Amino acid sequence: MNLLIKEGRVLDPASRTDKVMDVLVKDGFITDMKENIDESLADEVIDASGCMVMPGLIDLNAHFREPGYEHKETIRTGARAAARGGYTTVCMMPNTKPAIDNVDILNFVNEKADEVTDLNLYTIAAMTAGQEGEYLTDFEALKDAGAIAVSDNGGTIMNARTARQAMRQAAEVDIPVFAHCEDTNLAARGVMNAGERAKELGLFGIMDSVEDVIVARDILLAKNTGAKLHISHVSTKESAFIIKTAKDHGMDITAEVAPHHFTLTEQDVAGDDANFKINPPLRTAEDVKALKEALASGAIDVIATDHAPHHPTEKEKSFDEAPFGVVGLETAVPVTITELVRTGVLTPLQMVEKMSYNPAKILGIDRGELSPGKAADITIINPALEYEIDSNRFASKGKNTPFEGRHVYGKVMYTIVGGRIVYSEHNGTEILIEREVPKL
């Protein structure tokens, strides 16, 4: 099908384009971008007036749970959530059961992704066997089998010697390292930020230094080894400062922040509601301010979701006992528009840079751009549409959001992958179009 997207505000960071025009898509690729393209050239016309038209969103940090935790999420339901959230490309983290630490498991995940969705799903492989932080996996074999990066996300290699060996191997193979920065010894029994709110609730706290010391360590190890380092889910002002300082001194590193970390604080933790239990935890207003400044300055390159679904019964447990994590694929766009774009922290073009262009460059994939000849991965958003977040409408199995009932602006209207509409919203009716699962 040939598509014509009419009169949308086209945002393309690669060319610094911010202009109302039409976009013509033929055979899965963008063929023309200009004003007043003839509608007779297309099989279907999308009226994008009043909407932002941008390269498809790319998430560097999502947990699709399959294999092993299908009661929380599956690759198929995760892909549905991504499509509804405007994401055309998603990186899946390896903390499954078993962990994605060998070629056989990697092939299973990749084949399942190809089977159930048209979205571009990339797999991040584990750095150590079983993600236990001891024995390195075969980075070269995993890369050759399709791994886009390596990470022990959900855990940290605590032995600095092993961490250095991992970075050296990653540098030799030329595969990015996505670092989850958490000193588990310092974290101990902590379940939320170590601050006044934790004292009020009688909960064990997690200090800023739990994150900061590993951020500093991993940056130094990357400098020593030449590894491509990307720091996941930054949450503290000190970590943002360390990252900025390293960049100012010529370090080629990148970092991401999640919407919940640049929006919520420890004061938002509502009693015993484990939907606010996140790792790293919600920090202070001072941290939120620093993270916004780091996004605006470019010290932090990416907005990623850290989508971490759990079964409702797991999040119904007490704050102490419930698992860490919140969902984010279906709330990232409205939270970002509401908290960053409408407040002037980021321009719309900067938002697209953080959510599409920069992630594509970090992954080294030919995505994140809107121009003739490029694959037609496109997200269309109405930035003015107002509503309240309702987890009952989520496509994800996980409903564990700290944004339930929050008044927001910005709604994904279309998600297009390779020229094919996989999600659309029209007059309050949402349509998810997905690949049929072959019958056995």
N, C-alpha and C positions, 0 to 999 in steps of 0.2 A: 504493500500500500504506500502511495505517495502522500505525504502530509504537507500542509501549508499552515504555518503558525503566523497568524495575522496580528500586526500592530501591538506586539509586546515590547516591553522595555528590555532589550537584549543587553546582557551583562557578560562580558568576556574579559577576564583579567589579563589573558595572554596578549591581547591587542589593545587593552585599556578601553574597550568599547563600552559605552553606556549610552544607548540610543534607541529610540523607538523605530522598529523596522519589522520586516517580514523574514521568516526563515523557511526555506523550501527543503524538504527531505525526500530523497528518492533512493529506493533500494537500500535503505539502512544508513545512508550517508547524507550529510548536509551538502547540497549542491549550489545553493544561492542564498545570499543575505543582503537585502536591500529594501527600499520602500516600494510599495505598490506592485508586488508580484502578482501576476495574473492567476486568479483562482482556478481557471480551467486546467492548469498544469497539475493539479492535485486531485486525488480521490477523496480526501477528507480535509476539511478546513477547520482549524481551531481558532476561535476568537480569543486572543490573549490580551485584549485591550485592558489596561489597568493592572496587568500582571507583569511580574519579572520573569524573563526567559533566560535560563542560565545552563551551563554545562551540568550534566547530571551529578548529583552530590556523591561524594566518596567518603566512606567511613573507614578509618584505620583501626578501629577497636570495637569489635562486637563479639559476643559469645553466643553461638548458636547451639551449643550444648550436645550436639549429636556427633559421635555416638556416646551412649551411656546415660545421658540425662534427658531423654526425650520427654519426660514428664514436665520439664521446665520449658523446653523449646526444641524445635527440630529445624533442620536446614530449610525445609519448606515454609514453616510458619515464620521463621526469622526473615526469610526472603520476602514474604508477604508484608511483614511489618516494615521492612526496608522500603519496599515499593510505595507503601502508603505514606511513608515519611519523606519521600522524594529522593531516596538513594538508588542509584543505578549500579554502584560498585561498593562492595563491602569486603573487609578483611576479617576472616574468622579466626579467633584465638584458639590455641591448642589445648586449653585445660578441659579436655573432655575425658571420658573414661572408657577405654584407655586413652591416655594422652596421645596427641598426634606427634609421636616421636620416632616413627619409622615410615618407610616408603609404603608399606602395605596399608597402614591406617590413612596416610595422606591420599593414596589413590582411592580408597573407599570414599573419603569425604569429597574429593574432587569429582568423582564419578556421580555421587549422589547429587551434588550441586548441579552438574550438567543435566541430570535427569529431571529435576523438579522445578527449575526456574530458568528464566531468560536473563536474569540479572547477572552481572559480572561478579562472581564470588571467588575471592582469593583466599588461600589457606596459609596461615602463619604456623610454622612448625616449632616444636619444642626445642629448647637449647640443650636440655639434659634429659636423660632417660627417666620417664615417669614424672618429669618436672620435679625431681627430688633434689636437684642442685648439686649432683655429684659427678655423674659420668656424662660426658658430652655426646650428643647425637652426631650423626654423619651429615654435616651441613651440606657438603657437596652433593651427596646422593639425594638429599631432600630438595635442594634447589633444582637439580636436574629433573626431579619428579614433579616440579611445579610450585614448590613453596616460594612465597613472595618475600618472606622475612622469617627471622627466628626470634623467639621470645619464650620466657618462662612466666608469662603474664598470669597473675594470680599468685605468684610467688617470686622470690628473688634468689639468685645464686649468692649465698652468704659468704662462701669462701672466696676471698679476693683473688687468690691464685687461680682458682677454677674460672672465675669471671674473666680474668685476663686471658686465659687460654681460649675461652669461648670467643672473646672479641678478636683475638688473633686469628682464629680459624675463620670467623666471619669475614675479616678483612681479606684473607687469602682467597676465599670463595667469592667475595664481592656480593655479600647478601646483607641487607640491613638488620640491625639489632634493635628490637623494640623493647625498651627497658621498663619493667615494673619496679619502681624504686621504693623499697620498704625494708628497713632493718627489722627483721622479725624478732630479734632479741630485744630491741628497744620497744617494739610494739607490745610485747608480752600479752596480757589479757585485755588490752584496750579495745573498746568497741565504738568510741566516738571521739571527737576532738578533746584534747586535754584542756579544758577551760572551765569557766564558771557554770555553764549549762550542764556539763558532766557532773560537777559537784552537786548541783541542784537535784539531778536525777539519780545520784548515787551510783554512777557508772564509771568504769575504769576508762581512763583517757589515753589517747594516742598523740604523742608530742609531735610538733612540726619536724623535729630532728629525725624522726623515724624515716621520713621521706628525704630530708635535706642531705643527710650524710651519704646516702646511696646515690643521689643525683650527682653530688660532687665526686664520689668515687668513680662512678661510671664515666663521667666526663673525662677524668684524668686517665682512666684505662683506655678510652677511645683515642685520646691524644697519643698515648703510648703505642697503641697497636695500629692506628689508622682505620679503625672500624667505623662504619656508617651508623651513628647512634641516633635513635629517635626515642625521646623520653615520653612515656605515656602518662596520661591523666595527672598533670601537675596541679597541686592544690594549695601550695603555700607561697607566701611572698618571698621567703628566703630562696626557695627553689627557682622562682622566676628571676630573682636577682643573680643567682649563680649561673643560670643559663644565659642571661643577657651579658654577664661579664665574660663568659667563655666565648660567646659570639663576638663581642667587642675585641677580643684578643685573637680573632681569626679562626676560631674553631668552627668546623662545618658540621654542626649538630642541629637537630630539629626537635620540636616539642609540641605537645597538644594539651588542650584543656577541655573538659566536659562541661556542657551547659549547667549541670547542677552545681558545679564548683564556682562558676562565675555568677551565679544567681542566688543561691541559698547560703545560709550561715548556720553555725551551731545553734543559734537562737531559734531556728525554724524546726529543730528536732522536737516533735510533738509527743511528749510523754513516752509511752512505751510503744510507739508506732515504728515498727521495724522497716517501713518503707522509706525511712530516712537513714537507715543504716547502710553506709557506703564505705568502701575502701579504695583510696584514701577518704577520710571522713570529711564532712562539711566543716569548714574552718571558720574564721572570724570575718567580720566586715572589712577589716584591714586587708586580709588576704584576698577577698573578693575584689576590692579596689585595685590591688596590685596585679591581679590576673587580668582584669580589664585593660589596665594600662599596658601590660605586656602584649596583649593581643593587638591593641591599637598601634604599638610601636614596632611590631613585627618580631619581638623577642620570642613570643610564642607563635608558631606558624600555622597551627591547625586547630579546628574545633572538631572533636571526635565524641562519639556518644558513650563509649564504655557500656554499651547495651548488655545488661546482665539479668536476664529473666530468671525468676524462681516460681515454683508452684505456690499458689495462694496459701496452702496450709503451712508452708515453710516460713512465710513472712508473717503468719498469724502468731508465731511463737513470740516469747518475750524478747526484748531488745538484746539481752545477753546471749540468747540461744539461737536467734534467727541468723541466716546467712547474710553476708555482705552483698550489696548490689542493687541497682535499680535499672529499669528499662529506659531506653533513651531514643531509639530510632524514630518513634512517632511523635516525639515532643521537641526534638532538637531544633527544627525549623521555627516553630512559633516562639519558643523560649529565646532563641537567638535574635529573631526580629524584634520581639518585645523588649528584651533587656539590653541589646547592643545597638541595633539599627535605629529603632525609634528614639532612643536616647542619645544618639549621635556618637556613641563610642566607636562604631564602625560604619563606614559607608556601605551601601548595598554591594558595590564592587569589591570591597574588602571582605565582606561576608562570603561572597562567592570564592574569593581567593583562599579563604581559610577552610572552606567546606568542599572545594572541588579542585581548583588549580594546584594549590600546594600539596595536597595529598597525592595527586597524580604524579607530581615531580618526585616526591619522596619514594614512591613505589617504582618509578621509572617506567610508567605505562603511558600509552598514547591516548590519554583521556584528559578531561578537565579544561577543554577548549571548545569554543564555538566558532567554526570557520569552515568555508567550503573545503570538502575533501575529508573532513573529520567524521568519525562515527557519530551517528545521531543519538547520543545519550543526552537527554535534555530533561530538565526539571522546570515546571511552570508553577509559579507561586503567586497567589493573590495576597499582597502584604497588608491590605487594609481590612481583611475579613476578621471580624471579632467573634470569639466563642470561648467556651470554657472546656478545659481538658477533661475528657471523660474516658477513663480506662476501659469501660465496657465496650467502647467502639474500637479498641485496639485489635489489630490483626495478630499481634504477638500472643503467645500463650501466657506470657508474663503480664501481670497487671500492677506490678510493684513499682509505682511511680510516686515521687514526693510532690508531684505537680497536680495531683487530683483536684479538680474544681478550680484550678487557677485560671484567671481571666487573661487571655492572650490575643495577639494579633498575628495573622499570617497563616495561610492554609495552602497546602499543596493541592494544586488543581489537576496536574498531569505529571506522570512519571513515564518517560519514554526511553526504551532501551533498544539500541540498534534500529531505530525507526519504528519500533512497535510499542503501542500504548500498553503499559502493564498496570497502570492505575489512573483513574480519572474520577473527578468529583464534579457533579453538575446539579445545581438546584437542590443541594442537600443529599443527593443520591451518590453513594460511592460505589465504584466498580473496580474490583481487582481481577485482572485477567492473567491467568497463570497457565503454565504448561501442564497438560494432563500427565499424571503419573501412569506409566505403562502397566498394564495388568500382567500379573505373573502367569 
